[in-house]
Amino acid sequence: MPTGTLLLIDDEARLRQLLAQVLELEGYVVLQAPDAYRGLALLTEHAAEVLVVLSDVKLPDGHGVDLLPRYRAAAPLAEVVLLTAFGTIPDGVKAMKLGAFDYLTKGDFEQQLVVVVERAAEKARLQRRVHELEKRVGQRHSFESMIGESPALRRAQHLARQVAPTDSTVLLEGPTGAGKELFAQALHEAGGRKTKPFVAVNCSAFPKDLLESELFGYKKGAFTGALTDKKGLLEEANGGTLFLDEIGELELNVQAKFLRVLEMQQFTKLGDTKPTSVNVRLVAATNRNLKQEAAEGRFRLDLYYRLSVFTILVPSLQERATDVPLLAAFFLQHFAARLARRLPGFEPDTLARLQAYAWPGNVRELKNVLERAAILAPAGELLAPDYLPEEFQSGARPTLAPDDESLRALEARHIRRLMSDLAGNKPEVAKRLGIGLTTLYRKLQEYGLED
């Protein structure tokens, strides 16, 4: 049964009492006021609780349409539904432009009222949750700033909180775009090294012949072009945390050097004869099965066992589909603010399509889809399905995929679409996917998408 607090402002006492009784039977607490003055006083006093304001348009001390800005100023997270005995098109248009949720004409609205109020209340509830989540994002990279309440996300967060205060090596496993770097940053912030550097390295973003020198540094004269000593990223992270994303991309010889770092907290720079000591915590991430990679000779088994001291599975967006409405609302408002336009929310069918999609690109893909939609959608309107990409349109959108082969097909389709949208700009496609250029080339070859 619906719950929450409503404010009903109407000078017709009998009608007000009748509407209040109907809504109370639906489970709501209904505050009542006979005029705008007392209504605004009640709204100001109960702004934290009121989900929906139902206001008559013709009040003794004001016009409901003109009062809309004052209602919204008193309770910015509440929705407003206007009620009128004599509805006019200009009033209705003005009300919607000023942010009213709906505009109902008395006499034929009884059947609609409960449905409209519940839709408005649900939107207000979602806005409050997004508002709380946005406040948490301001707390830097904490577990509390992660958007979502699904059991899969909560399980991963619980494990991460347990290991965060230690210096144990952590391996984050999960698909590309699921938020592994957010987990790594949260682990750093919740640990004893949070005042020290957090250095993130995407191992797939560097050419293989440069990665070793970037990680470990080199001495002057180590190779042609080494004109000065260079401090590597391991030294930059000294005292703090080194996050190695896509660690499965490391060459076997570099893996051997990292094994020594984990065992001895020492390494040897290129061209040096003496070891360099560091004090770093290592957090690694992969979208591969490293144990299988080791069995096939592409990853050192001894390094895998050292990395997997504490493994956390970061869930795909498909595994946390109940988080899609919250994430979508957050991203839509984020891009609306960047574009300086009002985008109040989603049509129900739009949210249904977003939740039904399999999200091979995970949270990063959802963010890209909402950025595109925010650019296309007219200001002031609920986001319609028309502003979603082709794969979300009726009869064309993929639903939740039951097997790995389906997910591979969805990933291939997503990469193909990005390649088309970005005119084959591979560096930009790799950036949108959150993977290195070399990984993109491998996927293009694997899926037969090469030019």
Secondary structure, 3 states (H helix, E strand, C coil): CCCEEEEEECCCHHHHHHHHHHHHHCCEEEEEECCHHHHHHHHHHCCCCEEEEEEECEECCEEHHHHHHHHHHHCCCCEEEEEECCCCHHHHHHHHHCCCCEEEECCCCHHHHHHHHHHHHHHHHHHHHHHHHHHHHCCCCCHHHCCCCCHHHHHHHHHHHHHCCCCCCEEEECCCCCCHHHHHHHHHHCCCCCCCCEEEEEHHHCCHHHHHHHHHEECCCCCCCCCCCEECHHHHCCCCEEEEECHHHCCHHHHHHHHHHHHHCEEECECCCCEEECCCEEEEEECCCHHHHHHCCCCCHHHHHHHCCEEEECCCCHHHHHHHHHHHHHHHHHHHHHHCCCCCCECHHHHHHHHHCCCCCHHHHHHHHHHHHHHHCCCCCCECHHHCCHHHCCCCCCCCCCCHHHHHHHHHHHHHHHHHHCCCCHHHHHHHHCCCHHHHHHHHHHCCCCC
